[in-house]
Amino acid sequence: MFNSDVDSLTDSGFNETQESSYLPFTSVFKPNCIELLPRACGRSTVLSLLVERLAREERIAREHAEEIVRGLLVREIHGSTAIGKGIAFPHLRTPYVNNFVGAIGISAVGFQFGETVEPTRLVFLTLSPWDSREMHTEFLGRLMTLSQNRMMNFQLLHTTNEKEVYDYLVELDRHF
C-alpha cells in the first residue's frame, strides 16, 4: 500500500530529487521526541509539552525553552499553523538552534489547535536556525505536500504510538 502512496506523491509533483539541501524527516524528528499528548490540552499546552520534550532530550538548551514557546505562540497569533485534516505544523526560525530540530505530538482524540473545524490529532513542531530561511521553507513545503496526500493522511492519523509515527517517517525518507 505504501508504494501507491509514493506513486501518487510523485504524480502530484513531489520532488524526489535529493539535493544538498535535502533534509530527511528522521534527521529532524527523532524517535525520543515524539510525545503522546494528554486528553485535555490546548495549543499553548501542546507547544509547551513539545518544547519541553526537546529540552529534556537536549535538542535545545533548556534556558531557551520558555522563549521558544513564546515565539511559537506569537507565530500562531499571526496565523494558525493548523491546516485542517487533523494536522498542525507549528514552526519557528530562531537563533537558539544550530540545526533543524522537531517534535511530534500525537493525540488519540484530538484537540482545538487553531481555527479549523475538525480537531487536531498530529502536531509536527519544527525549529530551524534563524539564517536558514530557504531550507526552512523547503522543509515545511515537503511536510505540507505529504499532508495533502489522502492515503498518507489517513495512515498518519491512525497511528497510535510513537514507534508507528517514527517508522512511517523512516519509510518516507527511503522514498524521498
Phi, psi and omega per residue, in radians:
M1 nan -0.581 -3.103
F2 -1.126 -0.653 -3.117
N3 -1.057 -0.655 3.097
S4 -1.170 -0.557 3.069
D5 -1.128 -0.737 3.140
V6 -1.120 -0.784 3.128
D7 -1.051 -0.733 -3.116
S8 -1.187 -0.567 3.064
L9 -1.196 -0.714 3.121
T10 -1.106 -0.757 3.129
D11 -1.109 -0.530 -3.101
S12 -1.485 0.101 3.043
G13 1.730 0.179 3.106
F14 -1.162 2.293 -3.074
N15 -1.411 2.008 3.135
E16 -1.520 -0.170 -3.109
T17 -1.201 2.174 3.135
Q18 -1.694 1.655 3.141
E19 -1.454 -3.137 -3.120
S20 -1.109 -0.392 3.131
S21 -1.537 -0.019 -3.138
Y22 -1.044 2.293 -3.106
L23 -2.182 1.877 3.140
P24 -1.052 2.504 3.111
F25 -1.001 -0.674 -3.090
T26 -1.286 -0.204 3.034
S27 -1.424 -0.357 3.131
V28 -1.675 -0.842 -3.081
F29 -1.785 1.749 -3.139
K30 -1.474 2.674 -3.083
P31 -1.056 -0.526 -3.133
N32 -1.443 0.057 3.127
C33 -2.028 0.579 3.053
I34 -2.015 2.215 -2.955
E35 -2.095 2.253 2.957
L36 -1.406 2.117 -3.036
L37 -1.494 2.587 3.092
P38 -1.172 2.774 -3.096
R39 -1.031 -0.864 -3.081
A40 -1.770 1.772 3.111
C41 -2.657 2.815 3.099
G42 -2.207 -3.053 -3.050
R43 -0.978 -0.896 -3.077
S44 -1.142 -0.631 3.099
T45 -1.138 -0.770 -3.135
V46 -1.091 -0.817 3.128
L47 -1.062 -0.744 3.117
S48 -1.093 -0.764 3.142
L49 -1.102 -0.737 -3.113
L50 -1.233 -0.689 3.093
V51 -1.179 -0.689 3.083
E52 -1.065 -0.693 3.096
R53 -1.073 -0.759 3.116
L54 -1.080 -0.685 3.120
A55 -1.195 -0.766 -3.130
R56 -1.076 -0.608 -3.135
E57 -1.579 0.148 3.086
E58 1.034 0.610 3.041
R59 -1.570 -0.349 2.998
I60 -2.377 2.780 3.085
A61 -1.327 2.286 -3.110
R62 -0.963 -0.625 -3.085
E63 -1.176 -0.240 3.122
H64 -1.777 -0.062 -3.032
A65 -1.021 -0.819 -3.102
E66 -1.099 -0.726 3.137
E67 -1.186 -0.625 3.085
I68 -1.122 -0.761 3.102
V69 -1.056 -0.776 3.102
R70 -1.026 -0.770 3.119
G71 -1.073 -0.710 3.097
L72 -1.129 -0.715 3.137
L73 -1.167 -0.679 3.072
V74 -1.102 -0.745 3.107
R75 -1.019 -0.710 3.138
E76 -1.173 -0.563 3.096
I77 -1.117 -0.658 -3.126
H78 -1.290 -0.318 3.116
G79 2.940 2.161 -3.102
S80 -1.117 2.460 3.095
T81 -1.663 0.111 3.002
A82 -1.359 2.102 -3.048
I83 -1.711 -0.005 -3.020
G84 1.588 -3.006 -3.140
K85 1.007 0.312 3.097
G86 1.446 0.209 -3.037
I87 -2.234 2.518 3.031
A88 -2.322 2.564 -3.136
F89 -2.186 1.125 3.086
P90 -1.094 2.424 -3.090
H91 -2.625 2.734 -3.116
L92 -2.730 2.300 2.927
R93 -1.566 2.292 -3.009
T94 -2.571 2.597 3.058
P95 -1.310 -0.061 -3.051
Y96 -1.587 0.073 3.030
V97 -2.292 2.564 3.096
N98 -1.754 -0.317 -3.136
N99 -2.326 2.859 3.047
F100 -1.205 2.287 3.073
V101 -2.352 2.694 -3.139
G102 -2.704 2.882 3.070
A103 -2.471 2.628 -3.129
I104 -2.112 2.329 3.053
G105 -1.922 2.350 -3.135
I106 -2.074 2.224 3.094
S107 -2.135 2.166 -3.127
A108 -1.159 -0.622 -3.065
V109 -1.841 -0.300 -3.129
G110 1.528 2.894 -3.113
F111 -2.730 2.918 3.117
Q112 -1.457 1.919 -3.138
F113 -1.753 -0.689 -3.116
G114 -2.453 -2.505 -3.079
E115 -1.708 0.274 3.129
T116 -1.337 2.701 -3.125
V117 -1.282 -0.834 -3.094
E118 -1.460 2.614 -3.126
P119 -1.133 2.595 3.085
T120 -1.502 2.304 -3.134
R121 -2.037 -0.364 3.126
L122 -2.278 2.285 3.126
V123 -2.179 2.119 3.089
F124 -1.868 1.677 -3.133
L125 -1.527 2.237 -3.115
T126 -2.216 2.279 3.021
L127 -2.031 2.339 -3.136
S128 -2.310 2.736 3.126
P129 -1.065 2.517 -3.077
W130 -0.926 -0.687 -3.047
D131 -1.569 0.264 -3.108
S132 -1.932 0.809 -3.076
R133 -0.985 -0.847 -3.070
E134 -1.126 -0.809 3.139
M135 -1.170 -0.627 3.079
H136 -1.023 -0.847 -3.128
T137 -1.140 -0.716 3.140
E138 -1.115 -0.772 -3.118
F139 -1.130 -0.792 3.098
L140 -1.087 -0.641 3.095
G141 -1.082 -0.708 3.090
R142 -1.122 -0.734 3.088
L143 -1.068 -0.766 -3.132
M144 -1.097 -0.729 3.130
T145 -1.055 -0.770 3.115
L146 -1.092 -0.693 -3.085
S147 -1.194 -0.312 -3.129
Q148 -1.535 -0.101 3.094
N149 -1.507 2.024 -3.040
R150 -1.028 -0.774 -3.103
M151 -1.142 -0.737 3.127
M152 -1.156 -0.701 3.069
N153 -1.011 -0.827 -3.131
F154 -1.018 -0.840 -3.116
Q155 -1.123 -0.774 3.137
L156 -1.115 -0.758 -3.097
L157 -1.222 -0.249 3.121
H158 -1.831 0.230 2.983
T159 -1.382 2.519 -3.045
T160 -2.098 -0.084 -3.127
N161 -2.585 2.956 -3.054
E162 -1.062 -0.736 -3.096
K163 -1.104 -0.737 3.130
E164 -1.070 -0.741 3.141
V165 -1.137 -0.826 -3.115
Y166 -1.127 -0.751 3.106
D167 -1.031 -0.642 3.108
Y168 -1.136 -0.729 3.095
L169 -1.114 -0.691 3.102
V170 -1.049 -0.778 3.128
E171 -1.105 -0.721 3.100
L172 -1.094 -0.732 3.121
D173 -1.082 -0.552 3.120
R174 -1.141 -0.546 -3.038
H175 -1.733 -0.271 -3.080
F176 -2.253 nan nan
